[in-house]
Structures are given as C-alpha cells and as structure tokens.
Amino acid sequence: MTAPERAQTQTTGRSAQTATLAEIAREAGVSAPTVSKVLNGRADVAPATRTRVEELLRTHGYRRRRAEATRSPLLDLVFHEMESAWALEVIRGVENVARDAGLSVVLSESAGRLTPGRTWADQVAARRPHGVILVLSELDESQRALLTSRSIPFVVMDPAGDPGTDVPSIGATNWQGGLAATRHLVELGHTRIGAITGPSRMMCSRARIDGYRAALETAGLPVDPELIRPGDFHHESGYRLGLQLLRREDRPTAIFAGNDLQALGLYEAARELGLRIPEDLSVVGFDDLPVARWVGPPLTTVRQPLTEMAEAAARLVLELGRGESATPAATRVELATSLVVRSSTGAPA
C-alpha cells in the first residue's frame, strides 16, 4: 500500500476532508508502514499500537480504494456453531453461489459465541475476502468498523438479534411459521399444545414462540406457561424437556418443537414413555431438514428455506462488494416459510 491512498473523513460542520496514511501515522505516533501493516491485518504490530491506529482509521472513516483488485478469491462463512445438518444446508447454499463466482469458502466457528473473537476479525482483514456471511452471529462495533475500513462487505443470515438498520440481513418469516405450525394443531382439534422453544437470546426463537402464542390466542385457547419449555435447539433438550412435558398428569396432546432437532429428541422421549406418534402425541418441528422425511413417522414441520437463504446472502454480499446493491438499510430480506404436513400429526385421541 502506498502513502497516496487516502481516507474520507466526515467532520461536524465541515465538508468531507481527506487524510493521507502519513497524516494518520503522525497522529498515531507511528510510521506509515505500521499503519499499512494494521490495514493489512499483519500480526507483527503491538496490540496497543493496533488499537490506536484502528481508532484513528475509524475516526477518519477510512475505506481502502481499489478493494476489488486487492481481494482474495474467498468468501468467509461464520457460524456460532456447526454441529448439525442445519449448518450443512447453509454451507450448500453459499457454496452454490461461490462456485459460480469462482470463489472458495472459508468456514469459521465461534464456539457457541454469538460474536466472533478479535483474532477472527484480524484474520479476515488479512485474508481480504470478497465478503463475510455471518450465520446466527453478529459483530461488535469495532469489528464492523474494521471490515468497513477494509471495504469488506458483510451480511448477516438469520440474525441472532436485531442487527441494526445499517446491516444487510437475510432471514425467514419465523413468526408466520410458528403461527402456521400451531394453527395446524388447533385445526386438528388439539387444545393442550405444548412448546419447546429455542434460546431466548435468538430473535428467530422469540418470533416462533410469539407465532405459537398468537395462534392459541386467536383460537380462544389459553397460553399455559407450564406447557412452554425453553430449549437450546439441540436434540438433547428436545428429549429432556419432552420427558418433562409428557410425564405431566395433564400432558399436552401435541407439541410444537422450535426446530427439527428438538422434535427428534421429543420422538425419543415419547418412545421411552410408550407413547405413539401421532396416535398419542402430535409433533411439529421447524426447518424441514432432510432427516425430517426419513424418520418414522415422517415429521410434520415448517420449511425454512435454508439453502435459498444462504444463496441470497452470498449473492447480496457479492453485490455489495461490487457496489451493485442498494444501501444496506434497504437490504433486509425475509424469505417465506411454509408448513409441510406429514405423518407426525393427527387428531387427538
């Protein structure tokens, strides 16, 4: 990188000004090559120096020029965890788009944390990918600024929380899906309908259970808090919480599981207690993973178009990188969910 590269600066009460890397270096008390090392994600910079330079780059609103020419042929795909077939569907979608664009995919996992660590952000800056796709994850302010200063676009797929109006995101109609799942059970004649939710910190989980509540209230049925159990989207919680619900004297005759993995755990709990599906218990999942068609009986579930969501996220991040998309505030998209009725639901006995 050469010193003539310039940064755009927004200042209060004045028009946009420019600051050279040399000027930023003088203000930080370091050399221009050190600023260049920070920009390129090099590891041989002291943490305190890196922090000071990053803050000045952020203050001056620095954005690299000619980013397209300096990018590596990569897309970064970041999961908070990759433990299920759910992640495979997402990887498949991103790979479809990356392959057509002549790019490779770099996979990262943040070990269950919703926000990747600082080391990850530095590694991404050093790789200079065409874009970053974060799945059920989010960035803190400094990470956003770091990617923005390197002109590395990012998109959040199925955001864990509200990503903010300035962050492009791809999601699904989770509330509508929860409504459709529960309404299906109500229409079959069930009046005691339980629910095993996902983590409350995740926006998709809250939306699904809100749809469940709306369906019951619309049908004039009470929402019994004792029949709602907070899970974590894993098979084990479906099994454990399923046992709790099904061992009640006034057990539910139907249960809406927040995702297919929890529904499969619920299957195991029902078998252990000698209950038949759907004769004694109706079950609805969410996601429509391939395994939903293979289990016995095949699972009624809400189809979340995971592969299509991942493809949309990958296309969007590439469009942002080429400057072809609208502003990020106008790029918040929700794809439709749909109920897929199979053999795990029926009228109550």
Secondary structure, 3 states (H helix, E strand, C coil): CCCCCEEEECCCCCCCEEEEHHHHHHHHCCCHHHHHHHHCCCCCCCHHHHHHHHHHHHHCCCCCCCHHHHCCCEEEEEECCCCCHHHHHHHHHHHHHHHHCCCEEEEEECCCCCCCCHHHHHHHHHHCCCEEEEECCCCCHHHHHHHHHCCCCEEEECCCCCCCCCCCEEEECHHHHHHHHHHHHHHCCCCCEEEEECCCCCHHHHHHHHHHHHHHHHCCCCCCHHHEEECCCCHHHHHHHHHHHHCCCCCCCEEEECCHHHHHHHHHHHHHCCCCCCCCCEEEEEECCCHHHHCCCCCEEEECCHHHHHHHHHHHHHHHHHCCCCCHHHCEEEECCEEECCCCCCCCC
